[in-house]
Amino acid sequence: MHHSKSERIVLRRRRAGVIETVPCTVRYLGPDDHAKAAAFHGRIAEEIGDESLFSAENSIRETLGGKGRALAFFDGDRMVCFRSVSYSPSEVEPAVRDLAIPGMEDRVAVMDFCVIDSSFRGNNLQQISYYLMESIVYADNRNIFYTTVSPKNIYSLANVLECGFCIEDLKRKYAGTLRFVLSKHLDVPTQTSTRNHREVPLHDVRAIRGVLDEGYSGYKLRHRSRGMVILFGKPLA
Ligand SMILES: CC(C)(COP(=O)(O)OP(=O)(O)OC[C@H]1O[C@@H](n2cnc3c(N)ncnc32)[C@H](O)[C@@H]1OP(=O)(O)O)[C@@H](O)C(=O)NCCC(=O)NCCS
């Protein structure tokens, strides 16, 4: 995707009693997009009440100002999906600590958030926007991607795992709430053994911590008749 030009993409939009296809556009954002991006982000954060999505005003300004990358999809001039990645030390340093990779600050990109208007959910935009972003962040010389996801956010967790991230930890983060810590390494091929994998209920914090302590990492979310489970495998050396 060109860095300043919009690309056209036709998406499905849902509204009461209708599902329709609409021509949309996608492009990378710059400082001039701040007001629209902050307003859209604020609206979705309010709707879902996820603590980690609040007070992002400053981080959006930093990212659009050059300490990261952002892209958005538009229906006409209405923003409907916004994804942001931070290179700011205030976000990268805690990520480097969580991943225990001291000295790698220049290589780490923090996948901050992806927010989508509810009438455009189901277009797989979390994954599509991730892959558009992956290539531009990689071109910026960042090859270790970090993100956190709330165990309550099953839609996001499923998508982040499908994009190739692995669960490395489960810990208390923003305002003391539980978050999965996930990473994806772009330059070092990783292998996780699916033989003898372990299945752990999504909400069994103690059991998840147990398998993580044994050196497993989480690679997939599955529906089972007894509820959602995470599949864990041992990374192969
Ligand atoms: C998480 C999120 C980005 C996923 O959106 P998406 O990429 O459109 O999701 P998918 O295309 O994978 O959706 C798969 C299915 O789940 C449904 N779905 C997705 N998110 C949903 C949600 N929050 N609530 C209910 N259903 C949801 C979709 O409608 C779709 O259903 P369908 O198969 O019947 O069409 C979106 O839900 C969102 O913006 N949530 C609020 C912000 C957030 O939590 N962001 C992630 C953390 S920063």
The ligand as an SDF file (V2000), in Angstrom:
LIG
                    3D

 48 50  0  0  0  0  0  0  0  0999 V2000
  -11.8030   -6.9170   18.1910 C   0  0  0  0  0  0  0  0  0  0  0  0
  -12.2850   -6.2980   16.8720 C   0  0  0  0  0  0  0  0  0  0  0  0
  -11.2150   -5.3630   16.3410 C   0  0  0  0  0  0  0  0  0  0  0  0
  -12.5160   -7.4560   15.8750 C   0  0  0  0  0  0  0  0  0  0  0  0
  -13.1910   -6.9680   14.7440 O   0  0  0  0  0  0  0  0  0  0  0  0
  -13.2110   -7.7380   13.3110 P   0  0  0  0  0  0  0  0  0  0  0  0
  -11.8460   -7.8240   12.7340 O   0  0  0  0  0  0  0  0  0  0  0  0
  -14.2500   -7.1030   12.5010 O   0  0  0  0  0  0  0  0  0  0  0  0
  -13.6750   -9.1880   13.7560 O   0  0  0  0  0  0  0  0  0  0  0  0
  -13.8090  -10.4860   12.8510 P   0  0  0  0  0  0  0  0  0  0  0  0
  -13.9130  -10.1330   11.3980 O   0  0  0  0  0  0  0  0  0  0  0  0
  -12.7610  -11.4450   13.2730 O   0  0  0  0  0  0  0  0  0  0  0  0
  -15.2170  -11.0290   13.3730 O   0  0  0  0  0  0  0  0  0  0  0  0
  -15.5580  -12.4180   13.3980 C   0  0  0  0  0  0  0  0  0  0  0  0
  -16.9940  -12.5330   13.8710 C   0  0  0  0  0  0  0  0  0  0  0  0
  -17.1150  -12.0480   15.2250 O   0  0  0  0  0  0  0  0  0  0  0  0
  -18.0180  -10.9450   15.2810 C   0  0  0  0  0  0  0  0  0  0  0  0
  -17.4590   -9.9200   16.1750 N   0  0  0  0  0  0  0  0  0  0  0  0
  -16.2490   -9.3000   16.0730 C   0  0  0  0  0  0  0  0  0  0  0  0
  -16.0850   -8.4660   17.1000 N   0  0  0  0  0  0  0  0  0  0  0  0
  -17.2070   -8.5430   17.8520 C   0  0  0  0  0  0  0  0  0  0  0  0
  -17.6070   -7.9150   19.0650 C   0  0  0  0  0  0  0  0  0  0  0  0
  -16.8260   -7.0290   19.6950 N   0  0  0  0  0  0  0  0  0  0  0  0
  -18.8220   -8.2370   19.5720 N   0  0  0  0  0  0  0  0  0  0  0  0
  -19.6280   -9.1390   18.9650 C   0  0  0  0  0  0  0  0  0  0  0  0
  -19.2850   -9.7810   17.8080 N   0  0  0  0  0  0  0  0  0  0  0  0
  -18.0860   -9.4800   17.2720 C   0  0  0  0  0  0  0  0  0  0  0  0
  -18.0830  -10.4150   13.8660 C   0  0  0  0  0  0  0  0  0  0  0  0
  -19.2840   -9.7210   13.6330 O   0  0  0  0  0  0  0  0  0  0  0  0
  -17.9750  -11.6870   13.0550 C   0  0  0  0  0  0  0  0  0  0  0  0
  -19.2260  -12.3490   13.0870 O   0  0  0  0  0  0  0  0  0  0  0  0
  -19.7750  -13.0850   11.7560 P   0  0  0  0  0  0  0  0  0  0  0  0
  -18.8290  -14.2160   11.5100 O   0  0  0  0  0  0  0  0  0  0  0  0
  -21.1400  -13.4940   12.1580 O   0  0  0  0  0  0  0  0  0  0  0  0
  -19.7280  -12.0540   10.6760 O   0  0  0  0  0  0  0  0  0  0  0  0
  -13.6290   -5.5400   17.0860 C   0  0  0  0  0  0  0  0  0  0  0  0
  -14.5250   -6.3540   17.7880 O   0  0  0  0  0  0  0  0  0  0  0  0
  -13.4670   -4.2220   17.8600 C   0  0  0  0  0  0  0  0  0  0  0  0
  -13.1560   -3.1810   17.3050 O   0  0  0  0  0  0  0  0  0  0  0  0
  -13.7150   -4.2950   19.1720 N   0  0  0  0  0  0  0  0  0  0  0  0
  -13.5820   -3.1190   20.0310 C   0  0  0  0  0  0  0  0  0  0  0  0
  -12.1560   -2.7020   20.1930 C   0  0  0  0  0  0  0  0  0  0  0  0
  -11.2480   -3.8180   20.6290 C   0  0  0  0  0  0  0  0  0  0  0  0
  -11.5890   -4.6060   21.5010 O   0  0  0  0  0  0  0  0  0  0  0  0
  -10.0780   -3.9110   19.9800 N   0  0  0  0  0  0  0  0  0  0  0  0
   -9.0880   -4.9350   20.2520 C   0  0  0  0  0  0  0  0  0  0  0  0
   -8.1880   -4.5680   21.3620 C   0  0  0  0  0  0  0  0  0  0  0  0
   -7.3300   -3.0760   21.0910 S   0  0  0  0  0  0  0  0  0  0  0  0
  1  2  1  0
  2  3  1  0
  2  4  1  0
  2 36  1  0
  4  5  1  0
  5  6  1  0
  6  7  2  0
  6  8  1  0
  6  9  1  0
  9 10  1  0
 10 11  2  0
 10 12  1  0
 10 13  1  0
 13 14  1  0
 14 15  1  0
 15 16  1  0
 15 30  1  0
 16 17  1  0
 17 18  1  0
 17 28  1  0
 18 19  1  0
 18 27  1  0
 19 20  2  0
 20 21  1  0
 21 22  1  0
 21 27  2  0
 22 23  1  0
 22 24  2  0
 24 25  1  0
 25 26  2  0
 26 27  1  0
 28 29  1  0
 28 30  1  0
 30 31  1  0
 31 32  1  0
 32 33  2  0
 32 34  1  0
 32 35  1  0
 36 37  1  0
 36 38  1  0
 38 39  2  0
 38 40  1  0
 40 41  1  0
 41 42  1  0
 42 43  1  0
 43 44  2  0
 43 45  1  0
 45 46  1  0
 46 47  1  0
 47 48  1  0
M  END
$$$$
